């Protein structure tokens, strides 16, 4: 027995080390994606979307000329290249070392597929001089990539795996939690898409007051913009209510599970901050800092819900497997 233990311990340590390395790379990739989206938002709100008027080059050059607008846009491209290398690296690593773990290999592969589409849409967005449609799709795909990378962080990180193992008892107390969290995440994604549509259509200040619209005569001149803005607001209230109910259910079921309670607190804080940023966008007339942070916090909230769903869903699967085996 001692000889067997001596033989297996180094193997177990090596496996644990590789898993931690993969988790670290996935976390780094996730942070890179968040920074990339924030930089993309800065490019948009500063009006430098065509800082490089061609693609994939910039003014026909690999290294752009020393124009401020060109380098703001080019910085976004450089960050995109860095994030792309990390995402592709995760997929290759997942196929080699985690091919029997669908919770890792499926989102890793899907992220690469989404990445290829995102690069194509980004190029078309520049070539066709920033049309609404490609900009909206660009945001939608970026959020999907963020969620897929976040799912890999949750599936690979040892702490998240341990939390999933302990979540079986939580799901047993409220078996509807996985569906509730998935519904909340889907509603949050829809909210992000409506927000992007508000921005792309120029409806951000169609209602210059809060909580009422306060459009005045503008409501007669631009009723379609009012409708777009108010639909986003009503969707935001609906998502906030859904999220609060879901997180309250999680708190009640989690009881003494500190990891889930901490996640609930963090997501609740993000919801509060996001609402504050949305209000400041209106009342302060779209300051650049608030607009950029609004997108970043939205991405963090969406990805956080996806990560929470992965934890709870894996816990539910583990509990079901235990029941079947017994």
MOCOR-V81997 format. One record per backbone hydrogen bond with DSSP energy under -1.0 kcal/mol. NH is the residue of the N-H (numbers start at 1). CO is the residue of the C=O. Records with the same first field share a line. If there is no record, write none. Layout:
NH->CO / CO
This chain:
5->1
6->2
7->3
8->4
9->5
12->8
13->9
14->10
15->11
16->12
17->13
18->14
19->15
20->16
21->17
22->18
23->19
24->20
25->21
26->22
27->23
28->24
29->25
30->26
31->27
32->28
33->29
34->30
35->31
36->32
37->33
38->34
39->35
40->36
41->37
42->38
43->39
44->40
45->41
46->42
47->44
48->43
51->48
58->61
61->58
67->65
71->67
72->68
73->69
74->70
75->71
76->72
77->73
78->74
79->75
80->76
81->77
82->78
83->79
84->80
85->81
86->82
87->83
88->84
89->85
90->86
91->87
92->88
93->89
94->90
95->91
96->92
97->93
98->94
101->98
104->101
105->101
106->102
108->104
109->105
110->106
111->107
112->108
113->109
114->110
115->111
116->112
117->113
118->114
119->115
120->116
121->117
122->118
123->119
124->120
125->121
126->122
127->123
128->124
129->126
130->125
135->131
136->132
137->133
138->134
139->135
140->136
141->137
142->138
143->139
144->140
145->141
146->142
147->143
148->144
149->145
150->146
151->147
152->148
153->149
154->150
155->151
156->152
157->153
161->157
162->158
163->159
164->160
165->161
166->162
171->167
172->168
174->170
177->174
180->176
181->177
182->178
183->179
184->180
185->181
186->182
187->183
188->184
189->185
190->186
191->187
192->188
193->189
194->190
195->191
196->192
197->193
198->194
199->195
200->196
201->197
203->198
206->203
209->213
218->215
219->216
220->217
221->217
222->218
226->222
227->223
228->224
229->225
230->226
231->227
232->228
233->229
234->230
235->231
236->232
237->233
238->234
239->235
240->236
241->237
242->238
243->239
244->240
245->241
246->242
247->243
248->244
249->245
250->246
251->247
252->248
253->249
254->250
255->251
257->254
258->256
261->257
262->258
263->259
264->260
265->261
266->262
267->263
268->264
269->265
270->266
271->267
272->268
273->269
274->270
275->271
276->272
277->273
278->274
279->275
280->276
281->277
282->278
283->279
284->280
286->281
291->287
292->288
293->289
294->290
295->291
296->292
297->293
298->294
299->295
300->296
301->297
302->298
303->299
304->300
305->301
306->302
307->303
308->304
309->305
310->306
311->307
312->308
313->309
314->310
315->311
316->312
317->313
318->314
319->315
320->316
321->317
322->318
323->319
324->320
325->321
326->322
